[in-house]
Amino acid sequence: MSQKGALLIIGFGPGHEQHMTLRAKEAIIESDSIIGYNTYVDLIKPLLTNQTIVRTGMTEEVSRAQEAVRQAEEGKKVAVISSGDAGVYGMAGLVYEVLIEKGWKEETGVKVEIIPGVSAINSVASLLGAPIMHDACTISLSDHLTPWELIKKRIDAAAQADFVIAFYNPKSGRRTKQIEEAQRILLSYRSPDTPVGLVKSAYRDRQHIIMTNLKEMLDHEIGMLTTVVVGNGSTFMYDGKMITPRGYQRKYTLGAEKQSLKPHQRLKEEHEPWALHQGTEQVEQKAMPPLNLKNLADEALSKLNIKQKPARVIDKKEDVLFKQETIFEFAVSPGLANKKITSKQLLLIAEIIGEQGEVEYTTDHQLKVEMKTSDANEVTAELEAKGFMLHPVGDVVTIKACDFCDGDKGESIPELNQIHEIIGGQPVPKRIAIGFNGCGMACYGAPTNDIGVIYRKKGFDLFLGAKTTGRNAHVGQLVAEGMSGETLVETVVNVVREFQERGLPNERFHKFFKRVQVVQGYRFVDVPDPIPVDMACGD
């Protein structure tokens, strides 16, 4: 990868321009393009001039990172923006991961600059008083990317160790139980009166601050824009402020002008009985030899009777200290035209995914599977051996076909299979659905997909740009009739290729068609506004 453009990964703080660093402002202004979540782009509007703006919605972080890398490789200076700090639940790590997948090296690849910002834990703490004066940690309660069982272990460990805890992403419209479970775990270690601060939209127009306690924290509104700060065992409330002592009161008299200990006495061991040395007198009595940490670790492993071996080797028959498991998501179906699954196949799916796995039936006539596994290849091979077709999920090309009247009208199946073999499952800026019907009845609704194909009178009709949701929903635009099979396959593949190359992250195909106006020679025609109809029932 040759030296090309630059990636500026910017943390712009809480949102108000006053809390952005000077370098963050400069980086935004000097960039050729800005890539970010819709809300973040709106927050930095005062700094925008003539930059190209790429907006996406929530959960589109990977698309943003990929688009940023692509533009930087074209020679552009690209700003990827995150609120708070880009290295704390932000975009910095993900951009690096995308670069690494492409073989990026710092000496030869695009330049990367990480520009730090004020993270939520810092901005929220400043509004609450001084709750983070001692050891603290941040824990995200979102289980979209991290298994909930692991998050619970982290909460439990932080609660036991008496950390001040800042909870990010505590609750959303669909995730409501996580904050309740977090409270339950904390109450098993901490007093119900432990101070808690709830801050929504710190330093933004709708900022809202609540001081409460661990027992009553759920009586107040908590959402995705709220950061929850839970104090430790020494945190207290005073005059509407949340304070966590640093520990000075152990050796200093804070109300006295003259301290009993002189400066040269303060760090002596006898005045720090809580420290590792535990005071000179105790050290002399115990006469403990110096610890060899490696020997101690080896002894602990030997007592566990665990064999040490390379981390990548997994032996199901032996106990291992830790086995990395990943969340494996994929879709499975009996085939493109085949819609029938046998009972044995269903039992196999249940057996493979186990009790913790989940299956969701999708509008693509597929079963979406989510499961934990340490060997995705083994799962894939076992399902394919039983006749299943596996598909990737996410922003990929999905192909939905009718059952061709149980195969009785299967003349066009070869073209369906060709399209699937060439572009099925390929990544695209936003998921694109290709609908395929084997006769003019179109009972599986091919024209209602991004790309619709109907086999009729020995030829193929092609539809582009359907919109399936909203008050202005409409079928696709009929752009060609009576195409040959060879021409159809080539055309559909080229349409998708153009979308891959020119589409913006998170841009739906119908919006792409309207924006570029011409795709593979087919010109966009705006759909007329629907005519309002007075219903006889008056509703």
N, C-alpha and C positions, 0 to 999 in steps of 0.2 A: 504494500500500500504506500504510494508516494505521498510526500508532504503536500497537503492541499489546504483546505479551509481551517476554521477554528470552531470549537465548541465551548461556549461560555455557559457553565452550569451555575445558575444564579439563585441564591436564596435571598429573597427581598424582605424577609422579616414578617411582622404581623400584617402589613398591608399598607399602612400609612407611609407616605413618602418621607416623613420626618424620621422614621425608624429604619430607613434603608441606609446601607453604607454608601460612602461616596463612590467606591469601586462598583457597587451594584448598579447605581444610576448611570455611571459612565458606560458600563458594559451593555446595558439596555439600549442606550442612545447610539452607540457605535455599531450595533449589530445590523446585519442585512435582513434577518428574519427573526421573528419571535415565535416560539412554540410553547404552548401551555394550555392548561385546563381553562375553560371558559371564564370562571370566576377570577382566576389569577390574572388573565389578560385584562379584564375590566379594572382590576385594582391598580394596574400600572399605566392606565390610559394617559395620564398627564405627561408621561415620558415618551409616548409614541409619536413618531414623525411619519416617515415614509417607509417603514419596515414592512416586509411581507408578514402577515399574521396567519398562523395556523392554529386554530382552536380545536379542542376536542372535549368530550365529556368525561365524566368520572369513569374509572376502570380502563381508560385507554392509554395507560402509561407506556406500554410496550410500543404501541403505534407511534407515540410522540418521540420516544427514543430512537426508533428506527428511522423516522422521517428526519430527525435532527442529524443523525449520522449521514444519511444519504445526501442531504443538502451540504453538509460540511465537506464531504468528499467531492462535491461539485465545485468547491472553492469558496463557498459562502461562509461568512461569520455568523454563526447561529446561536441565539440565546435560548436556552431551555430554562424556564422559570419555575420556581417552587416557592410557596410561602414558607415562612420560617427559615430553616437552614436546609440547603439542598442535600446535605449529607445525613440528615435526621429524618427518616421516613420520606425522603425526597427523591429526586431524580438522579442524583450523582452516581450511586451504585449501579442503577439499571443501565445508564448510558455506558458505563464502563463494561458491564456484562455484554451489551450489544456489540461494542467495539471488539471485545475479546473474541466473540463468536466469529468476527470477520478477520481475525488474525492481526489486530492492531498492535503496533509497537510505538512507544513514545518517541523514539528517535526518528522514525520514518513516517508515522501516521499523522492524522490531523492533530492539531494542537488542542489540548484540553486544559481549561482553567476552571477550577472550582472556586466560586466566590461565596464566602460564608455569609450567613445572615443570622438574625436573632431567632432562635427556635422558640416554639410555644412555651416550653418549660421556663424559659427565661422571661419572656414577655408577661406570661401569666403570673409568675412569681413577683414581678415588680408591682403588679396591681394588688396582689394579696398582702404584701408586706415584705417578709423575709423568710418564707417557708423552706427554702432550699439551701439554708446556711450550712447544713451538714450533708453527709452521704445521701445521695438520692439516685433514683433510677427512673427511666421511662419505660412504660409497657403499653403497647397498642393492643386494644381489645378486639380489633378486627381479625376474624378467623378466615378471611378470604384467602390469605396466602400462608397462614401459619395454623397448624392443627390446634383446635381448642384445648385438647388435653395438654399440649406443651405450654400453652399460655397459662393454664391453671397452675402448672408446676412453677412457672416463673413468679406468678403472684404469690404462691405459697412461700417460695424461697425468700422473696423480698419482704414479705410480712414477718417471717421468722427472724430475719436479719435486722429488722427495725429500720429499714430504709424509708425515707420520705419517697412517696411514689407519685409520679405524674402519669395519669392514664390518658393516652391519646385515643381517638376514635372510639369513645366509650359506648355509643349507642347510635342506631339508625332506625329507619322505618321498619326494616326487616330483622335487625339484630337488636333484640330488647332484653334478652336473658343474661347476656355476658356481664353487664355491670351489676346485676343482681347477684350473680355467682361470685363476682369479685368482692362484693360487700360481705357475703357470707364467709368467704375465706378469711378476710381481714378481721372480722369480728371474732374469729376463733383465736386470734393472737393479740388484738388490741382493744382498748376500752371503747365502749360505745360513744364516749365523749371526745374521742380523738378528733381534733379539728380537721375540717375538710373545706377546701375552697373550690367553687365551681365558677369558671370564667368562660363566657361565650363571646366569640368574636372580639378577642382582645385588640384594642386600639383601632377598631373599625366602627362604622356608624352605629351598629346595633349592639355595641358592647354591653354586657350584663354580668354583674358580679354578685355571687351569693356566698355568704359565710355560714357554714352549717357544721354538722358533726357526722361521724361515721354512721350512727344509728339512723339519723333523719335525712341523709343525703338523697335518698330515692324519693323523698316527698317533693323534690323540686325538679323542674324541667332539665333534662340532660339530653343532648343530641350530638350529631356529628361535629358541630362547630364548638362543642364544649370541651375544655380540658379540665380534668378532675385532679386536684392535688390533695393527697391524703398525708397528713402529718405523721411523724414518728412518735415514740413514747414520751419525748420531752417537748414536743410542739405545743404551744399554748396560744390562746386568743387574748389580745389586749386592745381595747379601744377600736374594735373593728379591723384589727390587723392580725395576721397569722405569723407567728414568730417561732423559729426553730433555733434554740441556743447552739452555739458552736462548741461550748464547753469551757469558756473562759472562767465561768463561775467556780470551777473546781480549784483554781489556783489564785484567783484574783478576787478581791473584795470590790465589786463594781460600784458600790456607793461611797467608797473611801477615796480621799484625795491621795493618801500615802499608802502604798502596798506593803504588806508585812514581809513579803519576799523581795529581796534585792534582785536586779536583773541577772547577776551571775549565779543566783541560787535557783532560778525558776526551772531550768532544764535538768537539774540533778535528779538522779534516779529515785532518791527517797521522797521526792515531791511528786512523783508520777507512779503511784502504786498500781494504777490501772494498765500501765504499759506492758510490753512483752517481757521486759526484764523483771517486772513485778516487785521492784524495790531491791536495793542492795542486800538487805538482811535476808530476804527469802532466797535470793540466788545463792548466797553463801551456805545456807542450810541445806539446800537441795544438792548443790555441787553437781548439777546436771552437765553431762558432756555435750559438746556442740552437735546439733542435729545434722545428719546427712539426708537431705530430702529425697535423693534418688533411692537410697537404701530403704527409706520409709515407704516410698511408693511401691518398690519391688515387693516388700513384705506384705503390703496391703493386697496386692494382686495375687500373691501366692496363697494368702488366706482365703481369697475368693475362689481359688482353684480354677482360674480362667487362663486359657492359653493365649499368648500374644501372637498375633499374626497380622499380615498386611490388611489395612482397612478395607480394601476392595474385595477381599476374599470372603465369601459368605457361605457358611456351612450350616445347613438347617439342623444337622444332627448334634451340633455342639453349642454350648452356651457361649454367647459373646457379650462383652461388656456394653457395647453399643452397636446398633445396626441402623444405618441411615435409611429411612423410608421416605419416599416421595409421594405426593398426591398425583395419581395418574388419571388423566381425563381423556376419554375418547368416546366415539359413537360407534354403535354396532348395529348391523341390520342383516337380514337374510339375503340381501342382494338389491340391485336397483329396481328390477321389475318384480322379483319375488317378494311377496308381502307376508309369507307364512313362516312362522317359527314353531318348531316342534316342542313338545313338552320336555324332551330330553335336553334340547338346547337351552330352554329357560332354566332348567335345573342346573345346567353347567354354569350359566352366568351367575346364579345364586351361589354356587359352590366356590367359584373363583373369587368373587368380590367379598365374600364373607359377611358377617353381621354388620360391620361398620361401613360397608360400601353402600352407595346410593345409585338408583336407576331412575332416569326421568325420560318419559316418552316425549319426543319433540315433534314439531310441525313438519320436520323433514322426513317423517316416517322412519325415524331412527331411535334407538335407545341410547341415551347419553349416560355413560357410566363414570362414576367418580369413586376411586378406591385408593387405599394405601398399598404400596408394594415396593419391594427393593429390587425387583427384576421385571421391568415392563416388557422386555422382549419375550420372557417366558409366558406372560399372560397373553400377549399378542399371538404367539405361535399356537398356543392351546386353543384359542377361540377360532383362529383361521383353519386349524385342522378339523374342526367340527362344522365347517361350511359357512361360518360367519364372514361378512365383509366388514372391515374396520375402517373408520373414517376419523380424521382429526376434527377437533372442535375449535370454535373461536372464529376469527376473521379469516375464513377460508372459502373456497368455492364448494358449495353444496349442490348436489344434483338430485332432484326429486322427480320420480317418474311414476306413471300409472302402472297398473298391473297388466296392461295390454289384454284386458278381458281374459285373464288367466293364461295368457300366451297365445290365444286364438288370433289376435291381431298383432303379431310380433314382427311385422315386416321391417319396422324402423329400429328394432332393438340393436342391430349392429352399429348404427350411427350413435345411439345412446352410449354404448360401450366405448366407442372411440373417443367421444368427448370426455368421458370419465377417465379413461386411461391417460389422456394428454394433460388435462387441467384439474381433474377432480382432487379436492383437498389442498390445492395450492393456496398460499397466503395472498390476501388481497387487502387493500386499505380498509375495507369494511366488508363483512360477510355478504356474499352475493349468492342468490339462489337461482338455479337454472331449473325451470319446470319443463317436463317433457311428456307430451300426450301422444298416444299412438293412433288416434282417430279424431275426426272433427267434432265429436261430442265434447271433448276436452273436460271430461268429468273430474279430472284431478286439478283443474284450474291452472293450466300452464300459463295463460296470459296474465295471471295475477302475480307472477314472479318477476324478479329483476330482468331475467331473460326467459322468454317463453317460446317453446317449440311445439308446433302441432303438425302431425303427419296427416295429410289430407289429399286425396286424389293423386296418389303416387308422387307427391311433392311435399315440401316442408314450408310452413308459414312461420315467420320469425317476428316476435314481439320484443320490444325493448322498453325498460324504464317504468315498470308498474310501481305504484305506491299503495301499500296495503293497509295503511293506518291513517287515522285522522279524518276530518270532515271532507277533505278534498281527495280522498282515496280514489284511485282509478286503475284500470287495467293498463297493460303495456301498450305502447304505440306499435301498430302493425307497420313494419318497415319493409317486408319482403314476402312474396307469395310464390309457391310452386318451385322452391329451390331444390336442386339435386342434393343427394346425400353428401357427396364430396364437398360441394360448395357450402352446405350448412355447417359441416364440421369445421372447415377452415374459417368460416365467418365467425362462429361462436368463439372459437379459440382466439382469434385476433381481437374480438371485442373485449374479452377478458384480459388479454395481454395489454391492450391499451389502457384499460382501467388500472391494471397493476402499475403501469409506468407513470400515468398522469393523474391518478386519483390522489386526493389528499387524505391524511389519516382520519378515520372515523367518518368519511364522506360516503353516504349511501349512493348506490348506483344511479337512482333516478335524479339525485341532485347533481351528480357528476355529468350525466347526459345533458341536463339543462345548462350547466356551467360552460361546458366545452362546445355545446351546440351541434357538433358533428362528430360522430363515432363511426369509423370505418366507412365513411361516405354516406352514412344515414343521418339526415338532419333532424334535429329536435323540433317537435311541433308542440306548442304549449297547449295544455288541456283546457278547454273552456270552463268557466266557472259553472258549478252545478246550478240548475234552475230550482228555486225553492218550490216545494209542493205542499199545498194545504191538505192535511190529512182529513179524511171524512170524519174521523173520530174526534178531531179537534186537538190532537196531541202531536 
